[in-house]
């Protein structure tokens, strides 16, 4: 039973594998992922909007839990999605859900205990609900990443795009129901968890066949998988930190309208990251389905030649469009300057390209060096932000740009080197463990 389910996850049958190996484009049918990501982002903003309008300052505990959710999305869901997809397409092996959920649940317990011990300081309330929700987010994010990676490996990108949209819709619908019922603000933290309901229901309808087992030869916790996930997660977290610090620093030291403007400006800058980031799963698929060789060189050439032009275009668009558009979109309380618009536009463009480069480097077997690049980028960004003689908002935005620029430089230079360790192509050629080892890794189990 497990073999059938995992076979579907890893390739939707041998015919599906052959079809994907002939893919000529790194984007392929990834447009549905982009559409789903756009809807997910719009619905997420809707959740924050209705919550803030309904509860005002009382929405603070929900905002804190939302920040934890954003971290789990970057550090858990995204890397697990990439890793499960890469493993399935590149080696023909599935990843057992149980082996992922066990450590995730343990980490979730630790998060809940820590959150409970500092609940008053972190959530501004004494309720046990926010720390419990934060703890539950870790295994829930793992489940979501596993399911999306499994579906992506089978080529079901339209289904993944639909899941992205349903995640945001479920959160918003539950929030509206709770607000309509007069529930306290802290109850909306549960609505954040509701985003995982579509995935749970999909698994329930599809049955549990294959969810607790992996194909012969599967090593879900192997060093290559851990390094891949660590590298992608480190870059995603570095971008998250670089986006958050400017707003926090400005909020602490300024009460002008540019504080709100900077927050909204960075929020708009996340839109291309949401769309492009979702489509990068198709890039992982494309790189993993065949020997890296020409494909990795092709992607790296595109990144190298387009890095400066795309970053400059982002800066120009931000500088020209942001000052007149922000007040129209968000009201007169949201103001910005051409300098801030240009910095955030350039940083958003560099962040998207750096994330694409991180996928390429991680697929090549350099996940751990990416962790070093991410830490170094944040450190350099902090130094730059502190040393620039400008107002705090400009310094924070400059730090964001420096972080993403260093990440982009690191991924491009790292990707230009020969691949290390097992890659998609070399893993595929390796014989499976156990009886019948002389055969191909794509053979079904007896």
C-alpha positions in Angstrom: 0.0 0.0 0.0 2.7 2.4 1.0 4.6 1.7 -2.3 1.6 2.7 -4.3 1.0 6.0 -2.6 4.6 6.9 -2.6 4.9 5.9 -6.2 2.2 8.4 -7.0 4.0 11.0 -4.9 7.3 10.6 -6.6 6.3 10.5 -10.1 2.6 9.7 -10.8 3.9 6.5 -12.5 6.8 6.0 -14.8 5.0 7.8 -17.7 4.8 10.9 -15.5 8.5 10.7 -14.9 9.3 10.5 -18.6 7.0 13.5 -19.3 8.7 15.7 -16.7 12.3 14.8 -17.8 11.4 16.3 -21.2 10.5 19.7 -19.5 12.3 22.4 -21.4 11.5 25.3 -19.1 12.4 25.9 -15.5 9.0 27.5 -15.0 6.8 25.1 -16.9 3.3 25.0 -15.5 4.3 27.0 -12.4 2.0 29.9 -13.3 -0.8 28.3 -11.2 1.5 28.5 -8.2 2.0 32.2 -8.8 -1.8 32.7 -9.1 -2.4 30.8 -5.9 0.3 32.8 -4.1 -1.3 36.1 -5.1 -4.6 35.0 -3.7 -3.0 33.7 -0.6 -1.3 37.1 -0.1 -4.4 39.1 -0.7 -6.4 36.9 1.7 -3.7 37.2 4.3 -3.9 41.0 4.1 -7.6 40.7 4.4 -7.2 38.7 7.6 -4.9 41.3 9.1 -7.3 44.1 8.0 -10.5 42.7 9.5 -8.7 41.7 12.7 -7.2 45.2 13.2 -10.4 46.9 12.5 -12.4 44.7 14.8 -10.1 44.7 17.8 -7.7 47.6 17.4 -4.9 47.4 19.9 -6.4 44.2 21.2 -5.3 42.5 18.1 -1.7 42.5 19.4 -1.6 38.9 20.6 -2.8 37.8 17.1 0.0 39.9 15.5 2.6 38.1 17.6 1.3 34.7 16.7 1.2 35.8 13.0 4.9 36.7 13.2 5.6 33.2 14.5 3.5 31.7 11.7 5.6 33.7 9.2 8.8 32.3 10.6 7.5 28.7 10.5 6.4 29.3 6.9 9.9 30.4 6.0 11.9 28.0 8.2 9.7 24.9 7.9 7.0 24.8 5.2 9.2 26.2 2.3 12.3 24.0 2.9 10.3 20.9 3.6 8.4 21.5 0.3 11.6 21.9 -1.6 13.3 18.9 0.0 10.5 16.5 -0.5 10.1 17.6 -4.1 13.8 17.4 -4.8 14.1 13.9 -3.2 11.1 12.5 -5.0 11.9 13.8 -8.5 15.7 13.5 -8.3 16.0 10.0 -6.7 12.6 8.4 -7.0 12.4 8.0 -3.3 9.5 9.3 -1.1 9.8 10.9 2.3 7.8 9.4 5.2 5.5 11.8 6.9 5.8 10.1 10.3 9.6 10.6 10.4 9.2 14.3 9.7 6.3 14.9 12.1 8.0 13.2 15.1 10.8 15.8 15.5 8.5 18.6 14.4 6.1 17.7 17.2 8.9 17.7 19.7 10.1 21.1 18.6 6.5 22.3 18.8 6.3 21.2 22.4 9.4 23.2 23.2 8.1 26.2 21.4 4.8 26.0 23.4 6.6 25.7 26.7 8.8 28.6 26.0 5.9 30.7 24.7 3.9 29.9 27.8 6.7 31.0 30.1 6.9 34.4 28.5 3.3 34.7 27.3 2.7 38.0 29.1 5.7 39.7 27.6 5.3 38.1 24.1 1.6 38.1 23.6 0.5 40.8 26.1 -2.1 38.4 27.6 -2.0 35.6 30.1 -4.0 33.2 28.0 -2.6 29.8 27.2 -4.1 29.8 23.7 -1.4 31.8 21.9 1.6 29.6 23.1 -0.4 26.5 22.3 -1.1 27.7 18.8 2.5 28.6 18.3 3.6 25.1 19.3 1.0 23.6 16.9 2.3 25.7 14.0 5.5 23.7 13.8 4.1 20.2 13.0 1.3 21.9 11.0 3.8 23.7 8.8 5.7 20.4 8.4 2.6 18.6 7.2 1.8 21.4 4.8 5.3 21.4 3.3 5.3 17.6 3.0 1.9 17.5 1.2 2.8 20.3 -1.2 6.2 18.7 -2.0 4.5 15.4 -2.6 1.9 16.9 -4.9 4.5 19.0 -6.7 6.6 15.9 -7.4 3.6 14.3 -9.0 3.2 17.3 -11.3 0.0 18.5 -9.6 0.9 22.2 -9.6 -2.6 23.4 -10.1 -3.7 21.5 -7.0 -0.8 23.1 -5.0 -1.9 26.6 -6.3 -5.5 25.9 -5.2 -4.2 24.8 -1.8 -2.3 28.1 -1.5 -5.5 30.0 -2.2 -7.6 27.8 0.2 -5.1 28.3 3.0 -5.7 32.1 3.0 -9.4 31.7 2.5 -9.8 29.3 5.4 -8.0 31.7 7.7 -10.1 34.7 6.7 -13.5 32.8 6.8 -12.8 31.4 10.3 -11.7 34.9 11.4 -14.9 36.5 10.1 -17.1 33.8 11.8 -15.3 34.4 15.1 -15.6 38.2 14.9 -19.3 37.8 14.0 -19.8 35.6 17.0 -18.3 38.2 19.3 -15.2 36.1 20.2 -12.3 37.7 22.0 -9.3 38.8 20.0 -7.2 35.9 21.3 -9.5 33.5 19.6 -8.3 34.7 16.2 -5.0 33.0 16.9 -6.9 29.7 16.2 -8.0 31.1 12.9 -4.3 31.2 11.9 -4.2 27.4 12.4 -7.4 27.1 10.3 -5.2 27.8 7.2 -4.0 24.2 7.4 -7.5 22.7 7.4 -7.7 22.4 3.5 -4.6 20.2 3.6 -5.9 18.1 6.5 -9.2 17.6 4.7 -7.4 16.7 1.4 -5.4 14.0 3.2 -8.5 12.7 5.0 -10.5 12.4 1.8 -7.5 10.8 0.0 -7.0 8.3 2.8 -3.8 7.5 4.8 -2.2 5.0 2.4 1.5 5.6 2.3 1.6 8.4 4.9 3.6 6.4 7.5 6.1 4.7 5.3 8.7 5.4 2.7 9.9 3.4 -0.3 12.8 1.0 0.0 16.0 2.9 0.2 14.4 6.1 1.6 16.5 8.0 4.0 14.3 11.0 5.0 16.9 12.3 7.5 20.0 11.9 5.3 22.7 14.5 5.5 22.0 15.8 1.9 18.4 16.4 2.7 19.1 18.2 5.9 21.8 20.4 4.3 19.4 21.2 1.4 16.6 22.2 3.8 19.0 24.1 6.1 20.4 26.2 3.2 17.0 27.1 1.8 15.6 27.9 5.3 18.6 30.1 6.2 18.2 32.3 3.1 14.4 32.6 3.6 14.9 33.5 7.3 17.6 36.1 6.4 15.1 37.8 4.0 12.4 37.7 6.7 14.7 39.3 9.3 15.9 41.9 6.7 12.2 42.8 6.0 11.2 43.0 9.7 14.1 45.0 11.2 13.5 48.3 9.2 9.9 48.5 10.4 10.7 47.6 14.0 13.7 50.1 14.1 11.6 52.9 12.6 8.7 52.2 14.9 10.9 52.4 17.9 12.5 55.8 17.0 9.9 57.6 14.9 6.2 58.4 15.0 5.9 60.0 11.6 3.7 58.8 8.7 6.8 57.2 7.0 6.6 54.4 9.7 3.3 53.3 8.3 4.5 54.0 4.8 7.6 51.8 5.2 5.5 48.9 6.6 3.1 49.1 3.6 6.0 49.6 1.2 7.7 46.4 2.3 4.3 44.6 2.3 3.8 45.6 -1.4 7.4 44.4 -2.0 6.5 41.0 -0.7 4.0 40.5 -3.5 6.6 39.6 -6.2 8.4 37.5 -3.6 5.2 35.6 -2.9 4.6 35.0 -6.6 8.1 34.3 -7.6 8.8 32.2 -4.5 5.9 29.9 -5.3 7.1 29.4 -8.8 10.6 28.5 -7.6 9.2 25.1 -6.6 8.9 24.5 -10.3 12.6 25.4 -10.6 13.5 22.8 -8.0 11.5 20.3 -9.9 13.2 21.2 -13.2 16.7 21.0 -11.7 16.1 17.8 -9.9 14.5 15.8 -12.7 17.7 15.6 -14.8 21.5 15.8 -14.4 22.4 19.3 -13.3 25.1 20.1 -15.8 23.7 22.4 -18.4 20.6 23.3 -16.5 22.4 24.7 -13.5 24.8 26.6 -15.7 21.9 28.0 -17.6 20.1 29.2 -14.5 23.3 30.7 -13.1 24.0 32.6 -16.3 20.5 34.1 -16.2 21.0 35.1 -12.6 24.4 36.5 -13.2 23.6 38.6 -16.2 20.2 39.8 -14.9 21.2 40.6 -11.3 22.2 44.3 -11.8 19.5 45.1 -14.5 16.7 43.6 -12.5 17.8 45.2 -9.2 18.1 48.5 -11.0 14.6 48.1 -12.5 13.2 47.4 -9.1 14.9 50.5 -7.7 13.5 52.6 -10.5 10.0 51.3 -10.2 10.0 51.8 -6.4 11.3 55.3 -6.6 8.8 56.4 -9.3 5.7 54.5 -8.3 5.8 54.2 -4.5 5.4 57.9 -3.4 2.2 58.6 -5.4 0.7 55.2 -5.1 1.0 54.5 -1.3 -1.4 57.3 -0.3 -3.9 56.2 -2.9 -3.8 52.6 -1.8 -3.6 53.0 2.0 -4.6 56.6 2.7 -2.9 59.8 3.6 -1.3 58.2 6.8 0.9 56.1 4.5 3.7 58.2 3.1 7.1 57.4 1.6 9.9 59.1 -0.3 11.6 58.2 -3.6 14.7 57.2 -1.7 12.8 54.7 0.4 10.8 53.4 -2.5 14.0 52.9 -4.5 15.7 51.0 -1.7 12.8 48.7 -1.0 12.2 48.1 -4.7 15.8 47.1 -5.3 15.9 45.0 -2.1 12.7 43.1 -3.1 14.1 42.3 -6.6 17.5 41.2 -5.1 15.6 39.0 -2.5 13.7 37.2 -5.2 16.8 36.5 -7.3 18.8 35.5 -4.2 16.1 33.0 -3.3 16.3 31.5 -6.8 20.1 31.3 -6.4 19.7 29.6 -3.1 17.6 26.8 -4.6 20.2 26.3 -7.3 23.1 26.2 -4.8 21.2 23.8 -2.4 20.4 21.4 -5.3 24.1 21.4 -6.1 24.9 20.1 -2.6 26.0 23.3 -0.9 23.2 23.8 1.6 25.5 24.3 4.6 27.6 27.1 3.0 24.3 28.9 2.4 23.8 29.0 6.1 27.1 30.8 6.5 26.2 33.3 3.7 22.8 34.0 5.3 24.4 34.7 8.7 27.1 36.8 7.1 24.6 38.8 5.0 22.5 39.7 8.1 25.7 40.7 10.0 26.9 42.9 7.1 23.4 44.4 6.7 23.3 45.4 10.4 26.7 47.0 10.3 25.7 48.9 7.1 22.3 50.0 8.6 24.1 51.3 11.8 26.8 53.1 9.9 24.9 55.0 7.2 24.4 58.6 8.2 20.7 59.0 7.4 17.3 58.9 9.1 16.4 55.6 10.7 13.9 54.5 8.0 16.5 54.9 5.3 19.1 53.1 7.3 16.8 50.2 7.9 15.8 50.0 4.2 19.5 50.2 3.3 20.3 47.3 5.6 17.5 45.3 3.8 19.1 46.0 0.5 22.6 45.1 1.7 21.4 41.8 3.1 19.7 40.8 -0.1 22.6 42.0 -2.2 25.1 39.9 -0.2 22.9 36.9 -0.5 22.6 37.3 -4.2 26.3 37.7 -4.6 26.9 34.6 -2.5 24.5 32.4 -4.3 25.8 33.4 -7.8 29.4 32.8 -6.9 28.7 29.6 -5.1 26.6 28.2 -8.0 29.4 28.8 -10.4 31.5 26.1 -8.7 31.3 22.4 -9.5 28.5 20.6 -7.6 29.4 18.8 -4.3 28.1 15.5 -3.1 25.1 13.6 -4.5 23.1 15.7 -7.0 19.9 14.8 -8.7 21.6 13.0 -11.5 24.1 11.1 -9.3 21.4 10.0 -6.8 19.3 8.7 -9.6 22.0 6.5 -10.9 22.7 5.0 -7.5 21.2 1.5 -6.9 18.6 1.1 -4.2 19.3 -0.6 -0.9 18.0 -4.0 -0.1 17.1 -6.9 -2.5 17.3 -6.2 -6.1 20.0 -3.6 -5.7 21.3 -4.1 -9.2 18.2 -2.4 -10.6 17.2 1.2 -11.1 16.0 3.4 -8.3 12.8 3.9 -10.4 11.8 0.3 -10.1 8.7 -0.5 -8.1 8.9 -2.6 -5.0 8.3 -6.4 -5.4 
